[in-house]
Amino acid sequence: MSEIVRRAAAGTLESSDVYVELEPSDAGIEIELDSVVAQQFGDEIRRVVGEVLAEQGVTSARLRVVDRGALDCVIRARVETAIVRAKGE
């Protein structure tokens, strides 16, 4: 299990990118999604974020995801980077 010990962020608000803020939480996983393509791909974005959290062993965190049309690989990379930064390692 990976413990999130501090607030961290990764990404930008540029087109085709995603900005991820991650912080500690005692309420399990909470994902706030703001996306220009939420109507079409919101469920897929949440699935990718959830997969990365599970792969990294994160069971409790609050995330704010601001998507500007990023591909899955970009979303995955930004979430992974935020997790590494938030662990404080």
N, C-alpha and C positions, 0 to 999 in steps of 0.2 A: 504494500500500500504506500502511495506517495502522499505525503502531507504538504498541503499548500500553506506556506508560512507567511507570505506577504503578497501584496498586490503587485501585479506585473501586467505588461501589455506587449503586443507585437503587431506589426502591420501598419498600414496607412489607410487613409480615406480616399486614395486615388482610385480611378476607374479600374476595374478588373482586379482589385485587391480586397482584402478584408482586414478590419481592425478588431483585435481581440483583447479585452480586458479580463483578467482573471484575479479573483481575490478569495481569501478564506471564507468558509461558511460552515455553520453547524447544522444546516438544513438539507444535507444531501446535495445533489446537483441541481442548480438553477440556471437556466439559459434564457437570456433576454436577447431576442433576435430582431435586428432592424436590417432589412434587406430590400434592395430595389427589385428583387426577383422572388420575394417571399411567397407570393401567390402561386408561382409555378414550382419553386424549388425549396421552399421553407422546410418541408419534411426531410428532404435529402441533406440539407445543410445541418439540421439538428442531428441526423443520423451520423454524419461524418464526425461532427464534434463529439458526440457520445462515444463513438468507436475509439477516437484518439484518447479520450479520458480513460476509458476502460483499459486500453492497451498500456497506458502509463500508470495504471493502478490508482487513479484519482477517484475517490468515492464521495468527496464533499468539497464543493467549490461553487462560487457564483461567477457566471460568465456573462459578459456583454459582448455580443458579436454584431459588428456593423459591416455588412457585406455590400460591396459595390460590383457584384457580378463575377466574383472570383471562382476559379475552377476548384474542384475537390482537392487537388494536390496542393494548391495554395492555402486553402482553408486548413488542411491537415498540417502543413508546415508552420503556419502562424499559431495554431493551437499548441503544437509541440513546443515551439519556442517560448510561448507564454508560460507553459508548465515548467520548463527548465528554469526560467527566471523566477517563477513564483515559489519554487522549492528552496531557493536560497543556496543552492549548491555551488 
